[in-house]
């Protein structure tokens, strides 16, 4: 489980019921979560907010943004 404010790598996002995968890791900050669905709200480096399933999140405190 990840904590709010933690910087993580993620490999895709969920939008409109579909999961979009990325060939390269993206970096963002956890800003919230939906526990029952195991989905985290992540603010990407562009400032956009994404829903990311827990199984697409990698890393934790060792991830450095920028």
N, CA, C and O atoms as a Tripos MOL2 file, in Angstrom:
@<TRIPOS>MOLECULE
protein
  264   263    66     0     0
PROTEIN
NO_CHARGES

@<TRIPOS>ATOM
      1 N           0.8470   -1.1720    0.0000 N.3       1 UNK1
      2 CA          0.0000    0.0000    0.0000 C.3       1 UNK1
      3 C           0.8910    1.2330    0.0000 C.2       1 UNK1
      4 O           1.9160    1.2740    0.6810 O.2       1 UNK1
      5 N           0.4940    2.2240   -0.7620 N.am      2 UNK2
      6 CA          1.2720    3.4530   -0.8860 C.3       2 UNK2
      7 C           0.5960    4.5680   -0.1020 C.2       2 UNK2
      8 O          -0.6130    4.5340    0.1260 O.2       2 UNK2
      9 N           1.3790    5.5470    0.3050 N.am      3 UNK3
     10 CA          0.8740    6.6530    1.1220 C.3       3 UNK3
     11 C           0.7680    7.9260    0.2940 C.2       3 UNK3
     12 O           1.5160    8.1120   -0.6660 O.2       3 UNK3
     13 N          -0.1610    8.7970    0.6630 N.am      4 UNK4
     14 CA         -0.3020   10.0970    0.0140 C.3       4 UNK4
     15 C           1.0100   10.8580    0.1320 C.2       4 UNK4
     16 O           1.6350   10.8700    1.1920 O.2       4 UNK4
     17 N           1.4190   11.4850   -0.9490 N.am      5 UNK5
     18 CA          2.6560   12.2460   -0.9830 C.3       5 UNK5
     19 C           3.8490   11.4420   -1.4620 C.2       5 UNK5
     20 O           4.9030   12.0100   -1.7470 O.2       5 UNK5
     21 N           3.7020   10.1280   -1.5560 N.am      6 UNK6
     22 CA          4.7940    9.2600   -1.9830 C.3       6 UNK6
     23 C           4.9720    9.3560   -3.5000 C.2       6 UNK6
     24 O           3.9910    9.3560   -4.2430 O.2       6 UNK6
     25 N           6.2180    9.4360   -3.9550 N.am      7 UNK7
     26 CA          6.5300    9.4680   -5.3790 C.3       7 UNK7
     27 C           6.7650    8.0360   -5.8570 C.2       7 UNK7
     28 O           7.5330    7.2820   -5.2590 O.2       7 UNK7
     29 N           6.0800    7.6790   -6.9550 N.am      8 UNK8
     30 CA          6.1460    6.3160   -7.4750 C.3       8 UNK8
     31 C           6.2970    6.3200   -8.9930 C.2       8 UNK8
     32 O           6.0710    7.3290   -9.6600 O.2       8 UNK8
     33 N           6.6900    5.1480   -9.5180 N.am      9 UNK9
     34 CA          6.6660    4.9080  -10.9640 C.3       9 UNK9
     35 C           5.3730    4.1680  -11.2590 C.2       9 UNK9
     36 O           4.9140    3.3530  -10.4590 O.2       9 UNK9
     37 N           4.7880    4.4600  -12.4200 N.am     10 UNK10
     38 CA          3.5950    3.7160  -12.8120 C.3      10 UNK10
     39 C           3.6630    3.4370  -14.3100 C.2      10 UNK10
     40 O           4.2910    4.1750  -15.0690 O.2      10 UNK10
     41 N           3.0020    2.3570  -14.7170 N.am     11 UNK11
     42 CA          3.1440    1.8160  -16.0680 C.3      11 UNK11
     43 C           1.8710    1.9070  -16.8960 C.2      11 UNK11
     44 O           1.7570    1.2380  -17.9230 O.2      11 UNK11
     45 N           0.9320    2.7060  -16.4770 N.am     12 UNK12
     46 CA         -0.3000    2.8580  -17.2240 C.3      12 UNK12
     47 C          -1.3440    3.5670  -16.3840 C.2      12 UNK12
     48 O          -1.1320    3.8410  -15.2020 O.2      12 UNK12
     49 N          -2.4720    3.8600  -17.0110 N.am     13 UNK13
     50 CA         -3.5650    4.5580  -16.3280 C.3      13 UNK13
     51 C          -4.8870    3.9010  -16.7190 C.2      13 UNK13
     52 O          -4.9730    3.1780  -17.7110 O.2      13 UNK13
     53 N          -5.9050    4.1690  -15.9210 N.am     14 UNK14
     54 CA         -7.2370    3.6450  -16.2050 C.3      14 UNK14
     55 C          -8.1510    4.8240  -16.5090 C.2      14 UNK14
     56 O          -8.2890    5.7390  -15.6970 O.2      14 UNK14
     57 N          -8.7790    4.7960  -17.6910 N.am     15 UNK15
     58 CA         -9.7200    5.8580  -18.0590 C.3      15 UNK15
     59 C         -10.9220    5.2280  -18.7680 C.2      15 UNK15
     60 O         -10.7650    4.3650  -19.6320 O.2      15 UNK15
     61 N         -12.0880    5.6620  -18.3990 N.am     16 UNK16
     62 CA        -13.2970    5.1780  -19.0480 C.3      16 UNK16
     63 C         -13.4650    3.6670  -19.0280 C.2      16 UNK16
     64 O         -14.0190    3.0950  -19.9670 O.2      16 UNK16
     65 N         -12.9940    3.0140  -17.9720 N.am     17 UNK17
     66 CA        -13.1200    1.5700  -17.8700 C.3      17 UNK17
     67 C         -12.0340    0.7890  -18.5940 C.2      17 UNK17
     68 O         -11.9820   -0.4360  -18.4810 O.2      17 UNK17
     69 N         -11.1650    1.4710  -19.3350 N.am     18 UNK18
     70 CA        -10.0690    0.8180  -20.0430 C.3      18 UNK18
     71 C          -8.7400    1.1320  -19.3740 C.2      18 UNK18
     72 O          -8.5650    2.2160  -18.8180 O.2      18 UNK18
     73 N          -7.8160    0.2050  -19.4240 N.am     19 UNK19
     74 CA         -6.4780    0.4280  -18.8820 C.3      19 UNK19
     75 C          -5.5180    0.6360  -20.0440 C.2      19 UNK19
     76 O          -5.4310   -0.2020  -20.9410 O.2      19 UNK19
     77 N          -4.8050    1.7420  -20.0260 N.am     20 UNK20
     78 CA         -3.8260    2.0710  -21.0620 C.3      20 UNK20
     79 C          -2.4330    1.8500  -20.4900 C.2      20 UNK20
     80 O          -2.0740    2.4310  -19.4650 O.2      20 UNK20
     81 N          -1.6550    1.0110  -21.1530 N.am     21 UNK21
     82 CA         -0.3150    0.6850  -20.6730 C.3      21 UNK21
     83 C           0.7310    1.5380  -21.3680 C.2      21 UNK21
     84 O           0.5490    1.9450  -22.5150 O.2      21 UNK21
     85 N           1.8290    1.8080  -20.6710 N.am     22 UNK22
     86 CA          2.9350    2.5870  -21.1990 C.3      22 UNK22
     87 C           4.1610    1.6960  -21.3350 C.2      22 UNK22
     88 O           4.4170    0.8520  -20.4760 O.2      22 UNK22
     89 N           4.9120    1.8780  -22.4020 N.am     23 UNK23
     90 CA          6.1490    1.1110  -22.6050 C.3      23 UNK23
     91 C           7.2590    1.6170  -21.6880 C.2      23 UNK23
     92 O           8.2170    0.8950  -21.4100 O.2      23 UNK23
     93 N           7.1290    2.8560  -21.2200 N.am     24 UNK24
     94 CA          8.1210    3.4400  -20.3250 C.3      24 UNK24
     95 C           7.4490    3.8340  -19.0170 C.2      24 UNK24
     96 O           6.2760    4.2060  -18.9990 O.2      24 UNK24
     97 N           8.1880    3.7490  -17.9410 N.am     25 UNK25
     98 CA          7.6510    4.1240  -16.6340 C.3      25 UNK25
     99 C           7.4150    5.6270  -16.5720 C.2      25 UNK25
    100 O           8.2130    6.4180  -17.0750 O.2      25 UNK25
    101 N           6.3190    6.0000  -15.9560 N.am     26 UNK26
    102 CA          5.9920    7.3980  -15.6990 C.3      26 UNK26
    103 C           6.2030    7.6310  -14.2130 C.2      26 UNK26
    104 O           6.1540    6.6880  -13.4230 O.2      26 UNK26
    105 N           6.4350    8.8720  -13.8280 N.am     27 UNK27
    106 CA          6.6530    9.1860  -12.4190 C.3      27 UNK27
    107 C           5.5970   10.1790  -11.9610 C.2      27 UNK27
    108 O           5.2960   11.1520  -12.6520 O.2      27 UNK27
    109 N           5.0410    9.9160  -10.7860 N.am     28 UNK28
    110 CA          4.0440   10.8080  -10.2380 C.3      28 UNK28
    111 C           3.9620   10.6780   -8.7310 C.2      28 UNK28
    112 O           4.6660    9.8780   -8.1150 O.2      28 UNK28
    113 N           3.0840   11.4820   -8.1510 N.am     29 UNK29
    114 CA          2.9250   11.5180   -6.6950 C.3      29 UNK29
    115 C           1.5230   11.0480   -6.3260 C.2      29 UNK29
    116 O           0.5360   11.4900   -6.9140 O.2      29 UNK29
    117 N           1.4420   10.1530   -5.3550 N.am     30 UNK30
    118 CA          0.1620    9.6620   -4.8550 C.3      30 UNK30
    119 C          -0.5690   10.8110   -4.1600 C.2      30 UNK30
    120 O          -0.0110   11.4710   -3.2840 O.2      30 UNK30
    121 N          -1.8370   11.0450   -4.5630 N.am     31 UNK31
    122 CA         -2.6150   12.0940   -3.9020 C.3      31 UNK31
    123 C          -3.8760   11.5440   -3.2460 C.2      31 UNK31
    124 O          -4.5810   12.2690   -2.5440 O.2      31 UNK31
    125 N          -4.1610   10.2590   -3.4730 N.am     32 UNK32
    126 CA         -5.3300    9.6440   -2.8480 C.3      32 UNK32
    127 C          -5.5200    8.2330   -3.3510 C.2      32 UNK32
    128 O          -4.7550    7.7510   -4.1860 O.2      32 UNK32
    129 N          -6.5540    7.5650   -2.8350 N.am     33 UNK33
    130 CA         -6.8110    6.2090   -3.2960 C.3      33 UNK33
    131 C          -8.2620    5.8210   -3.1140 C.2      33 UNK33
    132 O          -8.9790    6.4110   -2.3060 O.2      33 UNK33
    133 N          -8.6920    4.8170   -3.8750 N.am     34 UNK34
    134 CA        -10.0020    4.1980   -3.7430 C.3      34 UNK34
    135 C          -9.7250    2.7740   -3.2780 C.2      34 UNK34
    136 O          -9.4810    1.8910   -4.1000 O.2      34 UNK34
    137 N          -9.7580    2.5480   -1.9900 N.am     35 UNK35
    138 CA         -9.3340    1.2590   -1.4110 C.3      35 UNK35
    139 C         -10.1100    0.0670   -1.9400 C.2      35 UNK35
    140 O          -9.5270   -0.9780   -2.2280 O.2      35 UNK35
    141 N         -11.4230    0.2160   -2.0680 N.am     36 UNK36
    142 CA        -12.2240   -0.9280   -2.4980 C.3      36 UNK36
    143 C         -11.8750   -1.3870   -3.9130 C.2      36 UNK36
    144 O         -12.0290   -2.5660   -4.2320 O.2      36 UNK36
    145 N         -11.4160   -0.4850   -4.7530 N.am     37 UNK37
    146 CA        -11.0510   -0.8370   -6.1300 C.3      37 UNK37
    147 C          -9.5440   -0.9710   -6.3230 C.2      37 UNK37
    148 O          -9.0890   -1.3270   -7.4100 O.2      37 UNK37
    149 N          -8.7680   -0.6880   -5.2800 N.am     38 UNK38
    150 CA         -7.2990   -0.7330   -5.3430 C.3      38 UNK38
    151 C          -6.7600    0.1500   -6.4720 C.2      38 UNK38
    152 O          -5.8890   -0.2490   -7.2450 O.2      38 UNK38
    153 N          -7.3110    1.3610   -6.5340 N.am     39 UNK39
    154 CA         -6.8920    2.3450   -7.5300 C.3      39 UNK39
    155 C          -6.3800    3.5730   -6.7900 C.2      39 UNK39
    156 O          -6.9800    4.0160   -5.8110 O.2      39 UNK39
    157 N          -5.2650    4.1160   -7.2680 N.am     40 UNK40
    158 CA         -4.6670    5.3030   -6.6660 C.3      40 UNK40
    159 C          -4.8420    6.4950   -7.5970 C.2      40 UNK40
    160 O          -4.7930    6.3540   -8.8190 O.2      40 UNK40
    161 N          -5.0430    7.6590   -7.0140 N.am     41 UNK41
    162 CA         -5.0370    8.9200   -7.7510 C.3      41 UNK41
    163 C          -3.5910    9.3920   -7.7410 C.2      41 UNK41
    164 O          -2.9940    9.5590   -6.6780 O.2      41 UNK41
    165 N          -3.0360    9.6040   -8.9180 N.am     42 UNK42
    166 CA         -1.6430   10.0280   -9.0390 C.3      42 UNK42
    167 C          -1.5760   11.3130   -9.8490 C.2      42 UNK42
    168 O          -2.1870   11.4290  -10.9110 O.2      42 UNK42
    169 N          -0.8170   12.2820   -9.3260 N.am     43 UNK43
    170 CA         -0.5550   13.5140  -10.0610 C.3      43 UNK43
    171 C           0.7320   13.3030  -10.8500 C.2      43 UNK43
    172 O           1.8050   13.1240  -10.2760 O.2      43 UNK43
    173 N           0.6060   13.3280  -12.1750 N.am     44 UNK44
    174 CA          1.7590   13.1440  -13.0480 C.3      44 UNK44
    175 C           2.6400   14.3800  -13.0690 C.2      44 UNK44
    176 O           2.2880   15.4090  -12.4930 O.2      44 UNK44
    177 N           3.7760   14.2810  -13.7250 N.am     45 UNK45
    178 CA          4.7160   15.3970  -13.7800 C.3      45 UNK45
    179 C           4.1330   16.5960  -14.5070 C.2      45 UNK45
    180 O           4.5620   17.7250  -14.2720 O.2      45 UNK45
    181 N           3.1520   16.3700  -15.3930 N.am     46 UNK46
    182 CA          2.5130   17.4730  -16.1090 C.3      46 UNK46
    183 C           1.4790   18.1900  -15.2570 C.2      46 UNK46
    184 O           0.9940   19.2580  -15.6280 O.2      46 UNK46
    185 N           1.1370   17.5900  -14.0920 N.am     47 UNK47
    186 CA          0.1100   18.1630  -13.2230 C.3      47 UNK47
    187 C          -1.2480   17.5140  -13.4110 C.2      47 UNK47
    188 O          -2.1700   17.7780  -12.6390 O.2      47 UNK47
    189 N          -1.3890   16.6630  -14.4320 N.am     48 UNK48
    190 CA         -2.6480   15.9650  -14.6700 C.3      48 UNK48
    191 C          -2.8380   14.8820  -13.6050 C.2      48 UNK48
    192 O          -1.8660   14.3280  -13.0910 O.2      48 UNK48
    193 N          -4.1050   14.5870  -13.2800 N.am     49 UNK49
    194 CA         -4.4480   13.5780  -12.2850 C.3      49 UNK49
    195 C          -4.9150   12.3180  -13.0110 C.2      49 UNK49
    196 O          -5.7440   12.3850  -13.9180 O.2      49 UNK49
    197 N          -4.3760   11.1720  -12.6030 N.am     50 UNK50
    198 CA         -4.6890    9.8970  -13.2360 C.3      50 UNK50
    199 C          -5.1650    8.8810  -12.2080 C.2      50 UNK50
    200 O          -4.7510    8.9170  -11.0490 O.2      50 UNK50
    201 N          -6.0420    7.9700  -12.6430 N.am     51 UNK51
    202 CA         -6.4150    6.7980  -11.8540 C.3      51 UNK51
    203 C          -5.4780    5.6820  -12.2900 C.2      51 UNK51
    204 O          -5.4000    5.3570  -13.4750 O.2      51 UNK51
    205 N          -4.7710    5.0970  -11.3360 N.am     52 UNK52
    206 CA         -3.8010    4.0480  -11.6530 C.3      52 UNK52
    207 C          -4.0680    2.8220  -10.7750 C.2      52 UNK52
    208 O          -4.0320    2.9140   -9.5470 O.2      52 UNK52
    209 N          -4.3370    1.6690  -11.4110 N.am     53 UNK53
    210 CA         -4.5060    0.4430  -10.6270 C.3      53 UNK53
    211 C          -3.2270    0.1070   -9.8570 C.2      53 UNK53
    212 O          -2.1220    0.3240  -10.3540 O.2      53 UNK53
    213 N          -3.3830   -0.4220   -8.6490 N.am     54 UNK54
    214 CA         -2.2350   -0.7210   -7.7950 C.3      54 UNK54
    215 C          -1.2160   -1.6380   -8.4790 C.2      54 UNK54
    216 O          -0.0120   -1.4860   -8.2730 O.2      54 UNK54
    217 N          -1.6910   -2.5850   -9.2880 N.am     55 UNK55
    218 CA         -0.7590   -3.5180   -9.9270 C.3      55 UNK55
    219 C           0.1100   -2.8660  -11.0020 C.2      55 UNK55
    220 O           1.0440   -3.5040  -11.4890 O.2      55 UNK55
    221 N          -0.1650   -1.6160  -11.3890 N.am     56 UNK56
    222 CA          0.6760   -0.9080  -12.3570 C.3      56 UNK56
    223 C           1.6350    0.0730  -11.6880 C.2      56 UNK56
    224 O           2.3400    0.8210  -12.3660 O.2      56 UNK56
    225 N           1.6580    0.0670  -10.3560 N.am     57 UNK57
    226 CA          2.5360    0.9720   -9.6080 C.3      57 UNK57
    227 C           3.7620    0.2080   -9.1460 C.2      57 UNK57
    228 O           3.6850   -0.9420   -8.7120 O.2      57 UNK57
    229 N           4.8980    0.8880   -9.2540 N.am     58 UNK58
    230 CA          6.1910    0.2740   -8.9660 C.3      58 UNK58
    231 C           7.0100    1.2960   -8.1890 C.2      58 UNK58
    232 O           6.9490    2.4900   -8.4800 O.2      58 UNK58
    233 N           7.7590    0.8470   -7.2250 N.am     59 UNK59
    234 CA          8.6550    1.7730   -6.5380 C.3      59 UNK59
    235 C           8.1040    2.2730   -5.2280 C.2      59 UNK59
    236 O           7.2450    1.6360   -4.6170 O.2      59 UNK59
    237 N           8.5880    3.3840   -4.8080 N.am     60 UNK60
    238 CA          8.2060    3.9520   -3.5330 C.3      60 UNK60
    239 C           9.1750    5.0520   -3.1810 C.2      60 UNK60
    240 O           9.4950    5.8880   -4.0270 O.2      60 UNK60
    241 N           9.6460    5.0720   -1.9600 N.am     61 UNK61
    242 CA         10.4710    6.1690   -1.4650 C.3      61 UNK61
    243 C          11.8020    6.2970   -2.2050 C.2      61 UNK61
    244 O          12.4180    7.3620   -2.1690 O.2      61 UNK61
    245 N          12.2620    5.2270   -2.8810 N.am     62 UNK62
    246 CA         13.5390    5.3290   -3.5850 C.3      62 UNK62
    247 C          13.4220    6.0150   -4.9460 C.2      62 UNK62
    248 O          14.4370    6.3360   -5.5640 O.2      62 UNK62
    249 N          12.1820    6.2460   -5.4240 N.am     63 UNK63
    250 CA         11.9750    6.8860   -6.7220 C.3      63 UNK63
    251 C          12.2400    8.3760   -6.5910 C.2      63 UNK63
    252 O          11.7100    9.0300   -5.6930 O.2      63 UNK63
    253 N          13.0500    8.9060   -7.4780 N.am     64 UNK64
    254 CA         13.3560   10.3310   -7.4840 C.3      64 UNK64
    255 C          12.7240   10.9880   -8.7080 C.2      64 UNK64
    256 O          13.0210   10.6030   -9.8390 O.2      64 UNK64
    257 N          11.8690   11.9610   -8.4950 N.am     65 UNK65
    258 CA         11.2540   12.6890   -9.6030 C.3      65 UNK65
    259 C          12.2310   13.7150  -10.1410 C.2      65 UNK65
    260 O          12.9110   14.4080   -9.3840 O.2      65 UNK65
    261 N          12.2900   13.8010  -11.4610 N.am     66 UNK66
    262 CA         13.1100   14.8240  -12.1000 C.3      66 UNK66
    263 C          14.5200   14.4120  -12.2120 C.2      66 UNK66
    264 O          15.3430   15.1670  -12.7300 O.2      66 UNK66
@<TRIPOS>BOND
     1     1     2 1
     2     2     3 1
     3     3     4 2
     4     3     5 am
     5     5     6 1
     6     6     7 1
     7     7     8 2
     8     7     9 am
     9     9    10 1
    10    10    11 1
    11    11    12 2
    12    11    13 am
    13    13    14 1
    14    14    15 1
    15    15    16 2
    16    15    17 am
    17    17    18 1
    18    18    19 1
    19    19    20 2
    20    19    21 am
    21    21    22 1
    22    22    23 1
    23    23    24 2
    24    23    25 am
    25    25    26 1
    26    26    27 1
    27    27    28 2
    28    27    29 am
    29    29    30 1
    30    30    31 1
    31    31    32 2
    32    31    33 am
    33    33    34 1
    34    34    35 1
    35    35    36 2
    36    35    37 am
    37    37    38 1
    38    38    39 1
    39    39    40 2
    40    39    41 am
    41    41    42 1
    42    42    43 1
    43    43    44 2
    44    43    45 am
    45    45    46 1
    46    46    47 1
    47    47    48 2
    48    47    49 am
    49    49    50 1
    50    50    51 1
    51    51    52 2
    52    51    53 am
    53    53    54 1
    54    54    55 1
    55    55    56 2
    56    55    57 am
    57    57    58 1
    58    58    59 1
    59    59    60 2
    60    59    61 am
    61    61    62 1
    62    62    63 1
    63    63    64 2
    64    63    65 am
    65    65    66 1
    66    66    67 1
    67    67    68 2
    68    67    69 am
    69    69    70 1
    70    70    71 1
    71    71    72 2
    72    71    73 am
    73    73    74 1
    74    74    75 1
    75    75    76 2
    76    75    77 am
    77    77    78 1
    78    78    79 1
    79    79    80 2
    80    79    81 am
    81    81    82 1
    82    82    83 1
    83    83    84 2
    84    83    85 am
    85    85    86 1
    86    86    87 1
    87    87    88 2
    88    87    89 am
    89    89    90 1
    90    90    91 1
    91    91    92 2
    92    91    93 am
    93    93    94 1
    94    94    95 1
    95    95    96 2
    96    95    97 am
    97    97    98 1
    98    98    99 1
    99    99   100 2
   100    99   101 am
   101   101   102 1
   102   102   103 1
   103   103   104 2
   104   103   105 am
   105   105   106 1
   106   106   107 1
   107   107   108 2
   108   107   109 am
   109   109   110 1
   110   110   111 1
   111   111   112 2
   112   111   113 am
   113   113   114 1
   114   114   115 1
   115   115   116 2
   116   115   117 am
   117   117   118 1
   118   118   119 1
   119   119   120 2
   120   119   121 am
   121   121   122 1
   122   122   123 1
   123   123   124 2
   124   123   125 am
   125   125   126 1
   126   126   127 1
   127   127   128 2
   128   127   129 am
   129   129   130 1
   130   130   131 1
   131   131   132 2
   132   131   133 am
   133   133   134 1
   134   134   135 1
   135   135   136 2
   136   135   137 am
   137   137   138 1
   138   138   139 1
   139   139   140 2
   140   139   141 am
   141   141   142 1
   142   142   143 1
   143   143   144 2
   144   143   145 am
   145   145   146 1
   146   146   147 1
   147   147   148 2
   148   147   149 am
   149   149   150 1
   150   150   151 1
   151   151   152 2
   152   151   153 am
   153   153   154 1
   154   154   155 1
   155   155   156 2
   156   155   157 am
   157   157   158 1
   158   158   159 1
   159   159   160 2
   160   159   161 am
   161   161   162 1
   162   162   163 1
   163   163   164 2
   164   163   165 am
   165   165   166 1
   166   166   167 1
   167   167   168 2
   168   167   169 am
   169   169   170 1
   170   170   171 1
   171   171   172 2
   172   171   173 am
   173   173   174 1
   174   174   175 1
   175   175   176 2
   176   175   177 am
   177   177   178 1
   178   178   179 1
   179   179   180 2
   180   179   181 am
   181   181   182 1
   182   182   183 1
   183   183   184 2
   184   183   185 am
   185   185   186 1
   186   186   187 1
   187   187   188 2
   188   187   189 am
   189   189   190 1
   190   190   191 1
   191   191   192 2
   192   191   193 am
   193   193   194 1
   194   194   195 1
   195   195   196 2
   196   195   197 am
   197   197   198 1
   198   198   199 1
   199   199   200 2
   200   199   201 am
   201   201   202 1
   202   202   203 1
   203   203   204 2
   204   203   205 am
   205   205   206 1
   206   206   207 1
   207   207   208 2
   208   207   209 am
   209   209   210 1
   210   210   211 1
   211   211   212 2
   212   211   213 am
   213   213   214 1
   214   214   215 1
   215   215   216 2
   216   215   217 am
   217   217   218 1
   218   218   219 1
   219   219   220 2
   220   219   221 am
   221   221   222 1
   222   222   223 1
   223   223   224 2
   224   223   225 am
   225   225   226 1
   226   226   227 1
   227   227   228 2
   228   227   229 am
   229   229   230 1
   230   230   231 1
   231   231   232 2
   232   231   233 am
   233   233   234 1
   234   234   235 1
   235   235   236 2
   236   235   237 am
   237   237   238 1
   238   238   239 1
   239   239   240 2
   240   239   241 am
   241   241   242 1
   242   242   243 1
   243   243   244 2
   244   243   245 am
   245   245   246 1
   246   246   247 1
   247   247   248 2
   248   247   249 am
   249   249   250 1
   250   250   251 1
   251   251   252 2
   252   251   253 am
   253   253   254 1
   254   254   255 1
   255   255   256 2
   256   255   257 am
   257   257   258 1
   258   258   259 1
   259   259   260 2
   260   259   261 am
   261   261   262 1
   262   262   263 1
   263   263   264 2
@<TRIPOS>SUBSTRUCTURE
     1 UNK1         2 RESIDUE 1 A UNK
     2 UNK2         6 RESIDUE 1 A UNK
     3 UNK3        10 RESIDUE 1 A UNK
     4 UNK4        14 RESIDUE 1 A UNK
     5 UNK5        18 RESIDUE 1 A UNK
     6 UNK6        22 RESIDUE 1 A UNK
     7 UNK7        26 RESIDUE 1 A UNK
     8 UNK8        30 RESIDUE 1 A UNK
     9 UNK9        34 RESIDUE 1 A UNK
    10 UNK10       38 RESIDUE 1 A UNK
    11 UNK11       42 RESIDUE 1 A UNK
    12 UNK12       46 RESIDUE 1 A UNK
    13 UNK13       50 RESIDUE 1 A UNK
    14 UNK14       54 RESIDUE 1 A UNK
    15 UNK15       58 RESIDUE 1 A UNK
    16 UNK16       62 RESIDUE 1 A UNK
    17 UNK17       66 RESIDUE 1 A UNK
    18 UNK18       70 RESIDUE 1 A UNK
    19 UNK19       74 RESIDUE 1 A UNK
    20 UNK20       78 RESIDUE 1 A UNK
    21 UNK21       82 RESIDUE 1 A UNK
    22 UNK22       86 RESIDUE 1 A UNK
    23 UNK23       90 RESIDUE 1 A UNK
    24 UNK24       94 RESIDUE 1 A UNK
    25 UNK25       98 RESIDUE 1 A UNK
    26 UNK26      102 RESIDUE 1 A UNK
    27 UNK27      106 RESIDUE 1 A UNK
    28 UNK28      110 RESIDUE 1 A UNK
    29 UNK29      114 RESIDUE 1 A UNK
    30 UNK30      118 RESIDUE 1 A UNK
    31 UNK31      122 RESIDUE 1 A UNK
    32 UNK32      126 RESIDUE 1 A UNK
    33 UNK33      130 RESIDUE 1 A UNK
    34 UNK34      134 RESIDUE 1 A UNK
    35 UNK35      138 RESIDUE 1 A UNK
    36 UNK36      142 RESIDUE 1 A UNK
    37 UNK37      146 RESIDUE 1 A UNK
    38 UNK38      150 RESIDUE 1 A UNK
    39 UNK39      154 RESIDUE 1 A UNK
    40 UNK40      158 RESIDUE 1 A UNK
    41 UNK41      162 RESIDUE 1 A UNK
    42 UNK42      166 RESIDUE 1 A UNK
    43 UNK43      170 RESIDUE 1 A UNK
    44 UNK44      174 RESIDUE 1 A UNK
    45 UNK45      178 RESIDUE 1 A UNK
    46 UNK46      182 RESIDUE 1 A UNK
    47 UNK47      186 RESIDUE 1 A UNK
    48 UNK48      190 RESIDUE 1 A UNK
    49 UNK49      194 RESIDUE 1 A UNK
    50 UNK50      198 RESIDUE 1 A UNK
    51 UNK51      202 RESIDUE 1 A UNK
    52 UNK52      206 RESIDUE 1 A UNK
    53 UNK53      210 RESIDUE 1 A UNK
    54 UNK54      214 RESIDUE 1 A UNK
    55 UNK55      218 RESIDUE 1 A UNK
    56 UNK56      222 RESIDUE 1 A UNK
    57 UNK57      226 RESIDUE 1 A UNK
    58 UNK58      230 RESIDUE 1 A UNK
    59 UNK59      234 RESIDUE 1 A UNK
    60 UNK60      238 RESIDUE 1 A UNK
    61 UNK61      242 RESIDUE 1 A UNK
    62 UNK62      246 RESIDUE 1 A UNK
    63 UNK63      250 RESIDUE 1 A UNK
    64 UNK64      254 RESIDUE 1 A UNK
    65 UNK65      258 RESIDUE 1 A UNK
    66 UNK66      262 RESIDUE 1 A UNK
